[in-house]
Each structure stands twice: as C-alpha cells, then as structure tokens.
Amino acid sequence: MKVPFSPPDIRPEDIEAVVQVLRSGWITSGPVGEEFRKALTGFSGTSDTMLVNSATAGLKNALRFLGVGSGDEVIVPAYTYTASASVIAHVGAKIVMVDTAKGDYFTTAERIAAAITPRTKAIILVDLAGKMVDTKPIYQAIESAQSDFCPGSPQQEHLGRIALIIDGAHSLGATGYGMRAGQASDFTAFSFHAVKNLTTAEGGALTWRKENPLAEQIKPFIKLNTLHGQSKSALEKTNTSGWEYDVMFTGYKENMPDILAALGYSQLQRYPQTMKRRHQIIDYYNQELAHQPVTPLTHRGLDQDGQPFSSSGHLYLLSLDTLELDQRNDFIERMFDKGISCNVHYKPLPMLTAYKNLGFNLQDYPNAYAAYCHEVTLPLHTVLTDEQVAFVAETARDTLQEMTK
C-alpha cells in the first residue's frame, strides 16, 4: 500500500468552480476573488482580508505597511519555515531569532521579552501545525517594553507599540484562547499552498483583527502594493470608460487571480468537515501510538485558563523520544520502504545555508535543534482512507517496536 505525504484534495465541485471562471472570460483578480475574500473575513471573524499570491507576500505586506525597514529589528522563532524570517530580510530589517522552550516547538514570552530592543518594530510568531500561539503573554511583554518603543513610521506611531504578526500558514480555522485564528494579532497571514488544508494551488491571504487601530488604512495600501502601486485594477478599468490610471508608488505584483480564488472559495464551503476529518485521523493516531515512546503535538484540549482550544489539524508532529537524529532518519527510511511517506517540520533556521551566511549559529538554539532531532511528521490529509490511516498507525507502531527492542 502506498501512502503519499500530502496530496491535494480536489473534488468535482472544485473543478467545476474553476471551469466556471475559465468560461466567464475573466480569469485574473475579479468578482470571485471578492467573494472569497469576504467569506474568509466572515469565517475568521476579522476586520477585513486581502488575497495575495502567498502567505509570504501576506507577511511581507504587513511589514511594508508598517514601514519596517533598514535599521529596524523583527523577532522571529528559530523553529519555523524560512518564509517566517525571510520576509524580514526582504524589507531590509534585521532578523532577531529566538530559541524555543525546552522540549517544545514554540518559543516563550520570556525569550521574546529578552530580545526586545528600542529598534524592535515587530514580532512574528508561528501557529505551527495549525495550533494557535497564546498571544496574551506576548502582548504583556510588548507592554512592558513600551517605554523603549521608538516608532519609525506614521503607521507605527499610530499603532503606538511593537506590532504583533502571526504566520498562520497552518492555522486557518483553528480556535484557542477565546478567539479564532486571525483574531489573535494585529496581522495574520494564511497560506493556501498545495499542501495546506485549504488550497488554491498557490496563494495566501492577509487578515487583520477588528481591534487594529490601523484597520481603515490597511486595505487601500495592500490593494495598491500588490498591483504595482496602480490606482485602478484591471477590473476597475474594464468596468468603466475611464481607462486613465496612475502609479502611486513602486509596488509589487502579488495578487491572486480568480482561477485560484474559485478553487479556494469552493473548498471553504466544506472546510469545517475538512478539519473534522483531520481531527478524526489525529485521534486515531494518538490512540494507536499511546503506549509507544513518543509524544505527539497536542491538537485539542484546555489552555492555561481552562478555555478549549482546537488546531486546524494541519500537521501530525510526533516526537520519537528515545531515538536520536540518525535513528529518526532511519525511521523515516523504514516507513518509506513500507510505502509511507513521512516528513520533518522543520529544520531550525540556523541549520540552513542562508541563515548561516547571515551569521546565525545553531549552537545558540539548542532547544530548537533538540526538538528537530526527534521530530517526524506522519501523513495527515483528507485523501487518506480509513484503511490507509490504520496502515500508517500500525506501521509506525511496528517500526518503533523494531527499533526500540
């Protein structure tokens, strides 16, 4: 039996939605994207949303809007995918990287507080595997550093503090701490890449919470910035006789066309069922591996205040507690030989050439490295049949027993 790691779940209704756009004669950003954008805003309970061509573009647009640039610092965890940090370099700011907590994939408010300086303009956190970060202690750390905050743009001055941005590439639909993903920070970027719970093949969105004091300014800026700074979109020029336009500033090309938006809008209609199925698989894995020397990431439960949380069920992160790095890699090879593709999420950023070249040293992030050495990600997606789910769990259990005799 072959079990792929993360194929997209494309159904007849998704294909028909895309075909309708192709037949409509309007395939770039247009009316379908507007419907998708509004639906995402309603689903997340946020102030507004803009569609972009990737979550990376979403994060970058948040930094651009805030005026973050040369001489500024942005804090980011070491245990994440490169996009969380590369956007900081893209705008010319300094990446300030923090380690995780010991035995965890997430960083702490204490580590973030220790990294804040008068040059800190933003903090980027990561909803890893679809589990929301608790932002309350992070906001407390930001408040404690308020006296040292030095705004570098009108937007930063209006916000009046360090901005909090969440890389929510994994977390659309997650809940926790009395909020939904998208509501817990000033900005949240979602990803609709091919391997995500909801896909547009490539694409993403940036949303912002209703309490954001800059809310009225964000949408006009991003609309311009993702269309070269042009004052009218192609649709706006087509729907009027006024072809005349201006370019307000040298922006970028980062919009999402309606072909992709149609795919995402179709998948959003069944998204609650998508998450329900993912959690069924998580629960089965947890049950079948309960007596093995492993620790799965907790996807549902109660937070420190006794409030329920539930991830989006994006990734099944599993710590192989008794196996070291070479053995973890051997486990992945053995699973592959038996027909099952696994993965690792993630190599800490200081392990990667780009970040080594920026001066980051892996020895400064021992907790992130320790988490990486034990982590393996099992297949978790809605194309899995019950038979495949059982096969993955049984094979993982048998392989662990073989390796820990």
N, C-alpha and C positions, 0 to 999 in steps of 0.2 A: 504494500500500500504506500502510495506517495502522498505526502502532506506538505504542500508549499507553505512558506512562512506567512505571506500576507498578500494574497491576490485581491484585486478589487471586486466588490460585489455589485455587478452591473446587471440590472433586471430589465425586462421588456419595457416597462413604463419609463425607465431612464432613457433607453434608446429612442423611444417614441418622442420623448420631450426634446431630445437633441434634433431629431429629424424634423420636428415642427419648426424649430428655429432655422434649420437649413432651408426649409421650404418657404419661410417667411420673407426671405430677401434681405433680412437684417441680421448679420451674424456677429458684428462687433458689439461693444458695450451699448446696451439699449434697454428696452422695456422689461425684458425677462430678468436682467440683472437688477433692475429696480425692485421687482417683486421679491427676488431672492434676498436682496439687501434688507428690505423692510421685514421680511419673515425672520431673518436672523436676529434682527434687533428685537422683535417681539419674543422670539424664543429665548433670548439671553436676558431679556428684561433690562436692556441698557438704553442709553440716550439715543444713540444712532450708530450706524455701521457704514463702512466703506469697503467695497470689494477691491481687491488688488490681485496681482499675479502670483503672490506667495506670502506666507507668513513672514518671511524675511523682509519683504517690502513693507509689510504692515509695521513691523518693529522699527524699521528704518524711517518710515514716515512719522512715527511717533517722536523719534529723536529729532528729525528735521523740523517738525512743527514746534518743538520746544526750543529750537535754536541751539541744540547741543553741538559743540564742535571743538576746534583746536583749543587746547589748554584746559578742557573740561575732563572730568573723570566720571565713569559709569561703572557701577559694581555689578558683577555677574558671578554665578556659581561656576565652579570648575567642572562639575558633573552635569554636562549637558551636550547637546549637539552644537556644532560650530556656529550655526545661524544666530544663536542667542548672543554670541560675543562678536562675531564678525561685523555686525551692523554698527558696533561702536567704532571699530576701525574705519568703516565706510564713511562716517561723518567726521573723522579726524580726531576723535576724542581718545582718551587713554583708557584701556581695559584694566579694571581693577578686579582681580579674580579672588574668590574666597573658597575655602575648603568646605566640605560637608561636615555634618556632625559625625562622630564616631559611630560606625555600624549603621549608617543611614545614607540615603541617596540625596537628601535635602540638606541645605545649609541652615544656619541658625541666625536669629536676630542679633545675638551677641557677636558673631563673626562679622555680620554686616555693619553693626554699630562701630566696631573697631576699625573698619575700613573706610569710614566716612571722613572726609576732609572738607575744608572750605571750597575745594574745587569739585566736589561731588554734585552732579546735576541730576542724576537719575540712578535708579536701581532696577535691574531686570531680574525677575525671578522666573522660575520654570515649573509649570504644572506637569511634572514628569509622569509618564504613563497614564495621564488623564486624571491624576489626583491633585486636587486644588491645594495650593500653598496657604497656610494660615498667615494672612497679611496683618492681622491685628498687632502682633509684637513688632513687625517691621515698621508699621506706622508709628509705633511708640518710639522706636529707635530714631526715626526721622524727626519726630517731635523733639526728642532730647537733643538733637543736633541743630535745632532751629536757629539758635543764636549765631552759628557759624555759617549759615547758608548765604551764599553770595550769588544772587540772580545775574545771569549773563544775557538775558533777552527779555523783551516785554512780556512774553508768554510765561517765562519762569518767574518774573516779578509778580504777575497776576496770580499764578498758582501759589506763590509765596513759600514754597518749600521744595525739597527734593521730590522729583516725580517718581512714582512707582509704576512700572510697566511689567506686565506678565507675558511671557512666552507661553501662550495657551495652545500651542500647536497640537497638543494631545487632548485638550480638556473640554471641547465643545460638549455641552450638556451635563457636565459634572456639577455637583452641588456640595456645599460644605460651609460651615460657619454661618449658617443662616442666609447664604447667598448662592447665586448661580454663577458659573464660570462667565466672566465678562464684567461682573459687578464688583469684584474684589480689589480693583486697582484703577488708577487713572486711565490706563490703556491696556487692552488685551488683544493680542494677535492670535488668530486661529489659522490653522493650516488645513487645506483640502487636497493635499498631495495624494498621489495614487494609493499610498498605503494607509491613509487615515480612515477613521470610522466613516466619515462622510467625504466623498471625493468629487472634485471637479477635474480630475486628471492632474492638473497643476493649478494652483490658486490659493488664495487666502483672504482674510478679512481683518480689518482693524475695527474694534468697537471700543466705546468709552462709556463709563458709568454716568448715571444721571446727576450724581453729585459733583461731577467735574466742573469747576468754575469756568473752564475754557470751552465748554461744550459747543457754544454757538460759533466759535471761531474755527473749530477743527475741520468740519466737513468741507467748507469752501476751500481751505488750504489744500487738503488732500486731493480734492477733485482736480484742482489746478496742477498740483505737483505730480500726479500720476498721468497727466495728459500734456506733458511738456510745458506746463505753465500757460496753456492756451485757454483763452477766455470763454470759448464755446466748444462743446464736444461735437463730434461728427453728427450725432443725432439732432442736437440743437440747431446746427447749421442746416440740416436737411429739412427739418420741420418748419422752417421759416424761409422767407425770401432774403433774409439778412445773412448773407454769407460772410460778411465782414467780421473779423476777429482780431484779437491782439494776443501777444505772448507776454504775460505779466512778469515772468522771471524764468530763468533757465531750469525748467523742471525735468522730470523723467518720464519714461513710458512704462507704466506699471499697472494698467487697468486690466480688468477681467472681461473677456468677450462673452456675449450671450450664449454662445455654444457651450461654454464651460458652465456658465451660471445655470443653464437649463438642467444640466446633469446634477448640480448641487441642489437646486430647488426641488427637483424630483425626489432626491434621496432624503431631503429634510422632512418630507411628508411622512416617512416611516422611521424617522430617526429614534423615537422612543423605543420602538420594537428592536431596532438595531442594538441599542445599549442593553436592553433586557436580555437579548440572546448572548451578548458578550459576558454579562454577569453570570448567566447560567453556566457558561464554559469555565469561567473563573472559579465558581463554586465547586464544579466537578473536579477540576484540577486540585483545588485545596483539599477536598475530601480524599482523593486518591493518593495524595502525597503527604497526608497529615502525619504519618509515622516515619517519614524519611528525615534524614539530617539536612533539611532545607528550610529556608524562611522566605515565603512569598511576600511580596508587597501587599499591604492591606488595602483593599479597594472599597470596603464598606465597613461602617462602624460608627462609633461615637467620638466626637472630638473632645478636647480637654474641658470644654464647658458643658459636655453632655449632649451636644447637638448632633444629629445624624449627619454623616457625610457619605457620598457615593461618587466614585470616579466615573469617568466616561467609559471605563473598561477598555482603554486603548491597547495597553501592553501588559503581558503577564511576566513581570520581572521576578526572578527566582534566584535567591542566594544559595549556592551549593556550599553550605557552611564548612564541611570537612574537607573540601577539595581545594587545592591551591591552583594557581594560574594554569600551569601545564595540564593539570588534571581536568580543569574546567574546559580547556580547549579540546582535550581528548574526549570529554563527554559530548561536546558538540559534534565531533567527528563520528563518534559511535552512533549518535542519533541520526546523522545524515546517512550513514551506511545502512541504517534500517529504514530509510525512506522519509525521514522527518527533517525539515529544515528549521534550524534554530538561529538565533542572532544574539548580539550583545548590545545593550543600551546602558551606557555609552563608554567609549574610551574617554577618560578625562582629557580636557582640552590640552593640558601641558604635555601630553604624550604625542601630540600631533605636530608635524614639522612647522606649520605656520605659526604656532604659538611658542614653540621652542625658539624660532627665529625672532620672536618679539621679546624674548628674554625670560619666559616662564620656565620654571624648574619643577619637575614632577615631585622632587623631594619636599617641596613646600606644601604639597597637597596629599599627605599620607592617607587620610581617611577616604578621599575620593578614589585613590588608587586601590586601597584595600577592598572597597565596595566593588570596583570593576573586576578585580581578580576572581571574585566568587560568582559574579552575576551571569545568568544566562536567561534569554527570553524565549519562551515556548510559543508556538503558533497560537494566535488568538484572532479570529476573524469570523464573519458571518457566512463564509462559503464552506466552513467546516461542517461536516455531517456528524451526527451523534457517534457513528462508528469511528470516524477519524479522531474525534475528541477522546474516546475511550482508548484508541490505539496510542495516541500521544501520551496519555497519562500512564498507561500500562508500560509502554516502552521506556519512559523516563524513570519510572519506579524500578523496573528490572535492570536498567543500565546503572542506576545508582547503587543498587544492591551488588551488582557485579564489581563495581569499582570500590566498594567500601567493605568488602569481605575481610 
